[in-house]
Amino acid sequence: MSEANPGADPTPTPNPNPELNGNPSPNADDGEAAPAAMNLGEAVALLDDEDKDTAVTAAEVVMKMVFGNEMQKMMAGQGGAIPGVIRAMGRHGSDADAALKFCKLLRNLSFGVMDNVALAATSGGVVALASALRAHPGDAGVVAEAVWALGVLGRHPAAAALLPRLRADVDAALALHAGEPQIVAKGMYLTALIDSAEAMATETVEIEVGGAEEGADAATEAAAAPEEKVEADAAPAKEP
Protein backbone atom coordinates (compact mmCIF):
# COMPACT_ATOMS: atom_id res chain seq x y z
CA MET A 1 0.00 0.00 0.00
CA SER A 2 1.58 3.21 -1.14
CA GLU A 3 1.82 6.20 1.14
CA ALA A 4 0.37 9.56 0.15
CA ASN A 5 2.89 12.19 -0.81
CA PRO A 6 2.89 14.60 2.14
CA GLY A 7 3.99 17.42 -0.15
CA ALA A 8 1.15 16.99 -2.64
CA ASP A 9 -1.65 19.51 -2.84
CA PRO A 10 -4.96 17.63 -2.37
CA THR A 11 -6.89 20.42 -4.08
CA PRO A 12 -7.19 19.92 -7.89
CA THR A 13 -5.66 22.75 -9.89
CA PRO A 14 -8.36 24.54 -11.88
CA ASN A 15 -7.86 25.12 -15.59
CA PRO A 16 -6.40 28.64 -15.92
CA ASN A 17 -8.57 29.23 -19.00
CA PRO A 18 -12.13 29.94 -17.76
CA GLU A 19 -13.56 29.33 -21.24
CA LEU A 20 -12.35 25.73 -21.17
CA ASN A 21 -14.02 25.28 -17.77
CA GLY A 22 -17.33 26.39 -19.27
CA ASN A 23 -17.23 29.56 -17.15
CA PRO A 24 -16.54 32.49 -19.46
CA SER A 25 -15.42 35.53 -17.58
CA PRO A 26 -15.80 39.05 -19.00
CA ASN A 27 -12.77 40.10 -16.97
CA ALA A 28 -10.61 37.01 -17.36
CA ASP A 29 -7.64 39.14 -18.35
CA ASP A 30 -7.60 41.00 -15.02
CA GLY A 31 -8.62 38.07 -12.83
CA GLU A 32 -12.14 39.24 -11.94
CA ALA A 33 -14.92 36.68 -12.15
CA ALA A 34 -17.95 37.02 -14.38
CA PRO A 35 -21.43 37.31 -12.85
CA ALA A 36 -22.22 33.64 -12.31
CA ALA A 37 -25.91 33.90 -13.21
CA MET A 38 -25.45 35.84 -16.48
CA ASN A 39 -26.20 33.81 -19.58
CA LEU A 40 -25.92 34.79 -23.24
CA GLY A 41 -29.47 36.11 -23.51
CA GLU A 42 -29.12 38.24 -20.40
CA ALA A 43 -25.79 39.64 -21.55
CA VAL A 44 -27.25 40.53 -24.96
CA ALA A 45 -30.16 42.33 -23.29
CA LEU A 46 -27.76 44.39 -21.17
CA LEU A 47 -26.08 45.79 -24.28
CA ASP A 48 -29.02 48.22 -24.33
CA ASP A 49 -28.41 49.40 -20.78
CA GLU A 50 -28.25 53.17 -20.33
CA ASP A 51 -25.25 52.78 -18.03
CA LYS A 52 -22.03 52.72 -20.05
CA ASP A 53 -20.12 50.43 -17.71
CA THR A 54 -22.96 47.90 -17.64
CA ALA A 55 -23.17 47.86 -21.44
CA VAL A 56 -19.39 47.46 -21.74
CA THR A 57 -19.39 44.57 -19.27
CA ALA A 58 -22.22 42.96 -21.22
CA ALA A 59 -20.18 43.30 -24.41
CA GLU A 60 -17.21 41.63 -22.73
CA VAL A 61 -19.42 38.75 -21.51
CA VAL A 62 -20.89 38.20 -24.98
CA MET A 63 -17.41 38.37 -26.48
CA LYS A 64 -16.11 35.65 -24.17
CA MET A 65 -19.11 33.44 -24.89
CA VAL A 66 -19.00 33.67 -28.69
CA PHE A 67 -15.25 33.82 -29.32
CA GLY A 68 -14.28 31.04 -31.73
CA ASN A 69 -17.75 29.47 -31.46
CA GLU A 70 -19.81 29.77 -34.63
CA MET A 71 -22.94 28.29 -33.05
CA GLN A 72 -22.82 30.80 -30.20
CA LYS A 73 -22.30 33.61 -32.70
CA MET A 74 -25.39 32.51 -34.60
CA MET A 75 -27.42 32.29 -31.39
CA ALA A 76 -26.24 35.74 -30.32
CA GLY A 77 -27.10 37.16 -33.74
CA GLN A 78 -30.56 35.62 -33.65
CA GLY A 79 -31.00 36.94 -30.11
CA GLY A 80 -30.44 40.57 -31.06
CA ALA A 81 -26.76 41.05 -30.22
CA ILE A 82 -25.92 42.81 -33.47
CA PRO A 83 -28.54 45.58 -33.40
CA GLY A 84 -27.92 45.74 -29.65
CA VAL A 85 -24.22 46.46 -29.97
CA ILE A 86 -24.87 48.93 -32.80
CA ARG A 87 -27.26 50.83 -30.54
CA ALA A 88 -24.67 50.69 -27.74
CA MET A 89 -22.13 52.25 -30.11
CA GLY A 90 -24.50 55.12 -30.75
CA ARG A 91 -25.29 55.55 -27.06
CA HIS A 92 -21.81 55.20 -25.53
CA GLY A 93 -19.43 55.50 -28.48
CA SER A 94 -18.04 58.86 -27.39
CA ASP A 95 -15.95 56.94 -24.84
CA ALA A 96 -12.90 55.45 -26.56
CA ASP A 97 -12.69 52.31 -24.41
CA ALA A 98 -16.38 51.58 -24.90
CA ALA A 99 -16.09 52.21 -28.64
CA LEU A 100 -13.17 49.77 -28.85
CA LYS A 101 -15.10 47.02 -27.02
CA PHE A 102 -18.21 47.50 -29.14
CA CYS A 103 -16.28 47.56 -32.44
CA LYS A 104 -14.45 44.40 -31.39
CA LEU A 105 -17.69 42.62 -30.51
CA LEU A 106 -19.39 43.62 -33.77
CA ARG A 107 -16.38 42.37 -35.72
CA ASN A 108 -16.23 39.11 -33.79
CA LEU A 109 -19.95 38.40 -34.09
CA SER A 110 -19.74 38.92 -37.85
CA PHE A 111 -16.48 37.11 -38.57
CA GLY A 112 -17.17 33.79 -40.27
CA VAL A 113 -20.99 33.98 -40.01
CA MET A 114 -22.50 35.44 -43.17
CA ASP A 115 -25.99 35.75 -41.68
CA ASN A 116 -24.52 38.04 -39.03
CA VAL A 117 -22.51 39.92 -41.66
CA ALA A 118 -25.71 40.56 -43.60
CA LEU A 119 -27.54 41.66 -40.46
CA ALA A 120 -24.76 44.04 -39.43
CA ALA A 121 -24.42 45.43 -42.97
CA THR A 122 -28.13 46.19 -43.21
CA SER A 123 -28.67 47.40 -39.63
CA GLY A 124 -26.38 50.41 -39.53
CA GLY A 125 -23.12 48.63 -38.74
CA VAL A 126 -21.09 50.51 -41.33
CA VAL A 127 -22.36 53.89 -40.14
CA ALA A 128 -21.63 52.98 -36.51
CA LEU A 129 -18.07 51.91 -37.32
CA ALA A 130 -17.50 55.05 -39.39
CA SER A 131 -18.70 57.14 -36.43
CA ALA A 132 -16.15 55.39 -34.21
CA LEU A 133 -13.39 56.26 -36.67
CA ARG A 134 -14.45 59.90 -36.78
CA ALA A 135 -14.77 60.16 -33.01
CA HIS A 136 -11.43 58.50 -32.15
CA PRO A 137 -9.05 58.75 -35.12
CA GLY A 138 -6.04 59.00 -32.82
CA ASP A 139 -6.85 55.92 -30.74
CA ALA A 140 -4.93 52.99 -32.21
CA GLY A 141 -7.18 50.38 -30.60
CA VAL A 142 -10.40 51.89 -31.90
CA VAL A 143 -8.96 52.43 -35.38
CA ALA A 144 -7.63 48.86 -35.56
CA GLU A 145 -10.94 47.30 -34.55
CA ALA A 146 -13.12 49.64 -36.64
CA VAL A 147 -11.01 49.13 -39.78
CA TRP A 148 -10.95 45.37 -39.25
CA ALA A 149 -14.71 45.25 -38.70
CA LEU A 150 -15.34 47.35 -41.83
CA GLY A 151 -13.21 44.87 -43.76
CA VAL A 152 -15.37 42.01 -42.48
CA LEU A 153 -18.65 43.76 -43.30
CA GLY A 154 -17.36 45.13 -46.60
CA ARG A 155 -17.78 41.77 -48.30
CA HIS A 156 -21.56 42.22 -48.18
CA PRO A 157 -23.07 44.23 -51.08
CA ALA A 158 -25.07 46.52 -48.77
CA ALA A 159 -21.92 47.47 -46.88
CA ALA A 160 -19.76 47.67 -49.99
CA ALA A 161 -22.13 50.23 -51.48
CA LEU A 162 -21.41 52.55 -48.52
CA LEU A 163 -17.64 52.12 -48.41
CA PRO A 164 -16.74 54.80 -50.98
CA ARG A 165 -18.31 57.42 -48.71
CA LEU A 166 -15.79 56.48 -45.99
CA ARG A 167 -12.67 57.07 -48.09
CA ALA A 168 -11.72 60.37 -46.43
CA ASP A 169 -12.33 59.13 -42.87
CA VAL A 170 -10.43 55.89 -43.46
CA ASP A 171 -7.50 57.64 -45.13
CA ALA A 172 -7.27 60.21 -42.33
CA ALA A 173 -7.30 57.57 -39.59
CA LEU A 174 -4.77 55.36 -41.36
CA ALA A 175 -2.42 58.30 -41.89
CA LEU A 176 -2.25 58.81 -38.12
CA HIS A 177 -1.12 55.21 -37.57
CA ALA A 178 1.26 54.59 -40.45
CA GLY A 179 3.73 53.03 -38.04
CA GLU A 180 1.29 50.42 -36.67
CA PRO A 181 1.77 47.16 -38.68
CA GLN A 182 -1.60 45.66 -37.74
CA ILE A 183 -3.49 48.81 -38.68
CA VAL A 184 -1.53 49.16 -41.92
CA ALA A 185 -2.31 45.56 -42.91
CA LYS A 186 -6.03 45.83 -42.14
CA GLY A 187 -6.08 49.26 -43.75
CA MET A 188 -4.62 47.95 -47.00
CA TYR A 189 -7.36 45.32 -47.19
CA LEU A 190 -10.12 47.85 -46.44
CA THR A 191 -8.67 50.32 -48.96
CA ALA A 192 -8.73 47.59 -51.61
CA LEU A 193 -12.40 46.96 -50.82
CA ILE A 194 -13.12 50.69 -51.16
CA ASP A 195 -11.27 50.80 -54.50
CA SER A 196 -13.29 47.83 -55.74
CA ALA A 197 -16.57 49.37 -54.57
CA GLU A 198 -15.75 52.65 -56.32
CA ALA A 199 -14.88 50.83 -59.54
CA MET A 200 -18.10 48.85 -59.34
CA ALA A 201 -20.13 52.01 -58.77
CA THR A 202 -18.47 53.71 -61.78
CA GLU A 203 -19.11 50.69 -63.97
CA THR A 204 -22.76 50.60 -62.89
CA VAL A 205 -23.21 54.28 -63.72
CA GLU A 206 -21.63 53.79 -67.15
CA ILE A 207 -23.92 50.86 -67.87
CA GLU A 208 -26.97 52.83 -66.76
CA VAL A 209 -25.97 55.87 -68.83
CA GLY A 210 -25.25 53.71 -71.84
CA GLY A 211 -28.56 51.92 -71.45
CA ALA A 212 -30.39 55.23 -71.14
CA GLU A 213 -28.74 56.55 -74.29
CA GLU A 214 -29.63 53.40 -76.22
CA GLY A 215 -33.19 53.69 -74.94
CA ALA A 216 -33.39 57.32 -76.02
CA ASP A 217 -32.08 56.46 -79.51
CA ALA A 218 -34.63 53.67 -79.82
CA ALA A 219 -37.42 56.00 -78.70
CA THR A 220 -36.32 58.62 -81.24
CA GLU A 221 -36.30 56.05 -84.02
CA ALA A 222 -39.72 54.77 -82.96
CA ALA A 223 -41.12 58.31 -82.94
CA ALA A 224 -39.72 59.03 -86.40
CA ALA A 225 -41.07 55.84 -87.93
CA PRO A 226 -44.77 56.93 -88.11
CA GLU A 227 -43.79 60.21 -89.79
CA GLU A 228 -41.85 58.34 -92.44
CA LYS A 229 -44.85 56.08 -92.98
CA VAL A 230 -47.21 59.09 -93.34
CA GLU A 231 -44.87 60.71 -95.87
CA ALA A 232 -44.71 57.48 -97.82
CA ASP A 233 -48.51 57.14 -97.82
CA ALA A 234 -48.93 60.76 -98.92
CA ALA A 235 -46.53 60.50 -101.86
CA PRO A 236 -48.31 60.15 -105.28
CA ALA A 237 -48.13 56.73 -106.78
CA LYS A 238 -45.92 56.48 -109.81
CA GLU A 239 -47.58 55.54 -113.09
CA PRO A 240 -46.50 52.20 -114.46
Contacts in CASP RR format, 6 or more apart in sequence:
PFRMAT RR
TARGET T0000
AUTHOR 0000-0000-0000
METHOD contacts of the structure
MODEL  1
MSEANPGADPTPTPNPNPELNGNPSPNADDGEAAPAAMNLGEAVALLDDE
DKDTAVTAAEVVMKMVFGNEMQKMMAGQGGAIPGVIRAMGRHGSDADAAL
KFCKLLRNLSFGVMDNVALAATSGGVVALASALRAHPGDAGVVAEAVWAL
GVLGRHPAAAALLPRLRADVDAALALHAGEPQIVAKGMYLTALIDSAEAM
ATETVEIEVGGAEEGADAATEAAAAPEEKVEADAAPAKEP
14 21 0 8 1.000
15 21 0 8 1.000
17 28 0 8 1.000
18 24 0 8 1.000
18 25 0 8 1.000
18 28 0 8 1.000
18 34 0 8 1.000
18 64 0 8 1.000
19 28 0 8 1.000
19 64 0 8 1.000
19 67 0 8 1.000
23 34 0 8 1.000
24 34 0 8 1.000
24 61 0 8 1.000
24 64 0 8 1.000
24 65 0 8 1.000
25 31 0 8 1.000
25 32 0 8 1.000
25 33 0 8 1.000
25 34 0 8 1.000
25 64 0 8 1.000
26 34 0 8 1.000
26 57 0 8 1.000
26 58 0 8 1.000
26 60 0 8 1.000
26 61 0 8 1.000
26 63 0 8 1.000
26 64 0 8 1.000
27 33 0 8 1.000
27 34 0 8 1.000
27 60 0 8 1.000
28 34 0 8 1.000
28 64 0 8 1.000
34 61 0 8 1.000
34 64 0 8 1.000
35 61 0 8 1.000
38 46 0 8 1.000
38 61 0 8 1.000
40 62 0 8 1.000
40 65 0 8 1.000
40 66 0 8 1.000
40 72 0 8 1.000
40 75 0 8 1.000
40 76 0 8 1.000
41 79 0 8 1.000
43 58 0 8 1.000
43 61 0 8 1.000
43 62 0 8 1.000
43 65 0 8 1.000
44 58 0 8 1.000
44 62 0 8 1.000
44 76 0 8 1.000
44 79 0 8 1.000
44 80 0 8 1.000
44 81 0 8 1.000
44 84 0 8 1.000
45 58 0 8 1.000
46 54 0 8 1.000
46 55 0 8 1.000
46 57 0 8 1.000
46 58 0 8 1.000
46 61 0 8 1.000
47 55 0 8 1.000
47 58 0 8 1.000
47 59 0 8 1.000
47 62 0 8 1.000
47 81 0 8 1.000
47 84 0 8 1.000
47 85 0 8 1.000
47 87 0 8 1.000
47 88 0 8 1.000
48 55 0 8 1.000
48 84 0 8 1.000
48 87 0 8 1.000
48 88 0 8 1.000
49 55 0 8 1.000
49 58 0 8 1.000
50 91 0 8 1.000
52 91 0 8 1.000
52 92 0 8 1.000
52 95 0 8 1.000
52 98 0 8 1.000
55 88 0 8 1.000
55 91 0 8 1.000
55 92 0 8 1.000
55 98 0 8 1.000
56 92 0 8 1.000
56 97 0 8 1.000
56 98 0 8 1.000
56 101 0 8 1.000
56 102 0 8 1.000
59 85 0 8 1.000
59 88 0 8 1.000
59 101 0 8 1.000
59 102 0 8 1.000
59 104 0 8 1.000
59 105 0 8 1.000
60 101 0 8 1.000
62 76 0 8 1.000
62 81 0 8 1.000
62 85 0 8 1.000
62 105 0 8 1.000
62 109 0 8 1.000
63 101 0 8 1.000
63 104 0 8 1.000
63 105 0 8 1.000
63 108 0 8 1.000
65 72 0 8 1.000
65 76 0 8 1.000
66 72 0 8 1.000
66 73 0 8 1.000
66 76 0 8 1.000
66 81 0 8 1.000
66 108 0 8 1.000
66 109 0 8 1.000
67 108 0 8 1.000
70 112 0 8 1.000
70 113 0 8 1.000
73 108 0 8 1.000
73 109 0 8 1.000
73 112 0 8 1.000
73 113 0 8 1.000
73 116 0 8 1.000
74 113 0 8 1.000
74 115 0 8 1.000
74 116 0 8 1.000
76 82 0 8 1.000
76 109 0 8 1.000
77 109 0 8 1.000
77 113 0 8 1.000
77 115 0 8 1.000
77 116 0 8 1.000
77 119 0 8 1.000
81 105 0 8 1.000
81 109 0 8 1.000
82 106 0 8 1.000
82 109 0 8 1.000
82 110 0 8 1.000
82 116 0 8 1.000
82 119 0 8 1.000
82 120 0 8 1.000
82 123 0 8 1.000
83 119 0 8 1.000
83 123 0 8 1.000
85 102 0 8 1.000
85 105 0 8 1.000
85 106 0 8 1.000
85 109 0 8 1.000
86 106 0 8 1.000
86 120 0 8 1.000
86 123 0 8 1.000
86 124 0 8 1.000
86 125 0 8 1.000
86 128 0 8 1.000
88 98 0 8 1.000
88 102 0 8 1.000
89 99 0 8 1.000
89 102 0 8 1.000
89 103 0 8 1.000
89 106 0 8 1.000
89 128 0 8 1.000
89 129 0 8 1.000
89 131 0 8 1.000
89 132 0 8 1.000
90 128 0 8 1.000
90 131 0 8 1.000
92 98 0 8 1.000
92 99 0 8 1.000
92 102 0 8 1.000
93 99 0 8 1.000
93 102 0 8 1.000
93 131 0 8 1.000
93 132 0 8 1.000
93 135 0 8 1.000
94 135 0 8 1.000
96 135 0 8 1.000
96 136 0 8 1.000
96 139 0 8 1.000
96 142 0 8 1.000
99 132 0 8 1.000
99 135 0 8 1.000
99 136 0 8 1.000
99 139 0 8 1.000
99 142 0 8 1.000
99 146 0 8 1.000
100 139 0 8 1.000
100 141 0 8 1.000
100 142 0 8 1.000
100 145 0 8 1.000
102 128 0 8 1.000
102 132 0 8 1.000
103 129 0 8 1.000
103 132 0 8 1.000
103 142 0 8 1.000
103 145 0 8 1.000
103 146 0 8 1.000
103 149 0 8 1.000
104 145 0 8 1.000
104 149 0 8 1.000
106 120 0 8 1.000
106 125 0 8 1.000
106 128 0 8 1.000
106 129 0 8 1.000
106 149 0 8 1.000
107 145 0 8 1.000
107 148 0 8 1.000
107 149 0 8 1.000
107 152 0 8 1.000
109 116 0 8 1.000
109 120 0 8 1.000
110 116 0 8 1.000
110 117 0 8 1.000
110 120 0 8 1.000
110 149 0 8 1.000
110 152 0 8 1.000
110 153 0 8 1.000
111 152 0 8 1.000
112 152 0 8 1.000
114 156 0 8 1.000
117 152 0 8 1.000
117 153 0 8 1.000
117 155 0 8 1.000
117 156 0 8 1.000
117 159 0 8 1.000
118 156 0 8 1.000
118 158 0 8 1.000
120 153 0 8 1.000
120 159 0 8 1.000
121 153 0 8 1.000
121 154 0 8 1.000
121 156 0 8 1.000
121 157 0 8 1.000
121 158 0 8 1.000
121 159 0 8 1.000
122 156 0 8 1.000
122 158 0 8 1.000
125 153 0 8 1.000
125 159 0 8 1.000
126 150 0 8 1.000
126 153 0 8 1.000
126 154 0 8 1.000
126 159 0 8 1.000
126 162 0 8 1.000
126 163 0 8 1.000
126 166 0 8 1.000
127 162 0 8 1.000
129 146 0 8 1.000
129 149 0 8 1.000
129 150 0 8 1.000
129 153 0 8 1.000
130 146 0 8 1.000
130 150 0 8 1.000
130 165 0 8 1.000
130 166 0 8 1.000
130 169 0 8 1.000
132 142 0 8 1.000
132 146 0 8 1.000
133 142 0 8 1.000
133 143 0 8 1.000
133 146 0 8 1.000
133 147 0 8 1.000
133 166 0 8 1.000
133 169 0 8 1.000
133 170 0 8 1.000
133 173 0 8 1.000
134 169 0 8 1.000
135 142 0 8 1.000
136 142 0 8 1.000
136 143 0 8 1.000
137 143 0 8 1.000
137 169 0 8 1.000
137 172 0 8 1.000
137 173 0 8 1.000
137 176 0 8 1.000
138 173 0 8 1.000
138 176 0 8 1.000
138 177 0 8 1.000
140 177 0 8 1.000
140 180 0 8 1.000
140 183 0 8 1.000
143 173 0 8 1.000
143 174 0 8 1.000
143 176 0 8 1.000
143 177 0 8 1.000
143 183 0 8 1.000
144 177 0 8 1.000
144 180 0 8 1.000
144 182 0 8 1.000
144 183 0 8 1.000
144 186 0 8 1.000
146 173 0 8 1.000
147 170 0 8 1.000
147 173 0 8 1.000
147 174 0 8 1.000
147 183 0 8 1.000
147 186 0 8 1.000
147 187 0 8 1.000
147 190 0 8 1.000
148 186 0 8 1.000
150 159 0 8 1.000
150 163 0 8 1.000
150 166 0 8 1.000
150 170 0 8 1.000
150 190 0 8 1.000
150 193 0 8 1.000
151 186 0 8 1.000
151 189 0 8 1.000
151 190 0 8 1.000
151 193 0 8 1.000
153 159 0 8 1.000
154 160 0 8 1.000
154 163 0 8 1.000
154 190 0 8 1.000
154 193 0 8 1.000
154 197 0 8 1.000
155 193 0 8 1.000
160 193 0 8 1.000
160 196 0 8 1.000
160 197 0 8 1.000
160 200 0 8 1.000
161 197 0 8 1.000
161 201 0 8 1.000
163 190 0 8 1.000
163 193 0 8 1.000
163 194 0 8 1.000
163 197 0 8 1.000
164 194 0 8 1.000
164 197 0 8 1.000
164 198 0 8 1.000
164 201 0 8 1.000
166 194 0 8 1.000
167 194 0 8 1.000
167 198 0 8 1.000
170 187 0 8 1.000
170 190 0 8 1.000
170 191 0 8 1.000
170 194 0 8 1.000
171 191 0 8 1.000
174 183 0 8 1.000
174 184 0 8 1.000
174 187 0 8 1.000
174 191 0 8 1.000
177 183 0 8 1.000
177 184 0 8 1.000
178 184 0 8 1.000
END
